[in-house]
């Protein structure tokens, strides 16, 4: 049985992941470290409901007693510091989406991976059955991808990263640039559109609808036809099964770190483009001192709006 140690239970994923894992006998959450906004009442409820063995007082203590770390705090600016105790002990760590939010952290992750750290992530949409099935179809049958159009709701980055990673699961080529196209707004609901270019000549467009949950819809135009699908499969199961496969066999079928960080680079370039009248921004031109997306500000707003989901 794979022992998972979770750092913070801010978001709903620890609850949903634990529910899925309890249906099988491959892995369990066994210990927790929490310094997020969830109170002792919710942490203790999580421990009781999913039969965790221990609550740790430091991340280092947690990293010593588990097989893999799951970093699941909502503040992406803290993700690297939470991941380091696992990496330093040569243990794999899964970092929930968004994996990080600044170019400095992107480069640090890439550096750690190049030195051999096992860093897994990030958005479960990348591993959705619909995306994997289409990507695995022979090009002779469905044609070469020319353009991918994808949608995502709720917010720009925390949820928007889902569709960017989903697009990354379809287009294997390296992204070159991102450009902000425009914004629509109706009844206070704002939709923003971004355009990505890739080295192999294909392009992608992603839409983020702010303030409203929305389905992940994908339209793929190929050299032979146009295909459309909605992500409705159990994406958590798809992600967790791959993590368990890696832990059991050593075969890693999750995206490499440089593809996970590419998604962050795309969204950073898109934000810079929006702030500069829609100019095309190359992923290689993001300044080292770019402020990125503010994880601390997001954490404050998320905590203020959060209900006590672990007491339900």
Secondary structure, DSSP 8 states (H G I E B T S, - for coil): -EEEEEE---SSHHHHHHHHHTTSSSEEEEEEE--SS--HHHHHHHHHHTT--EE-SSHHHHHHH-SEEEE--S-GGGHHHHHHHHHHTT-EEEE-SS--SSHHHHHHHHHHHHTT--EE---GGGG-HHHHHHHHS-HHHH--EEEEEEEE-S-SSTTHHHHHHHHHHH--S-EEEEEEEEEEEETTEEEEEEEEEETTS-EEEEEEEETS----EEEEEESS-EEEEE--S-HHHHHHHHHHHHHHH----S--HHHHHHHHHHHHHHHHHHHTTT--EEGGG--TT---S-HHHHHHHHHHH---GGG-
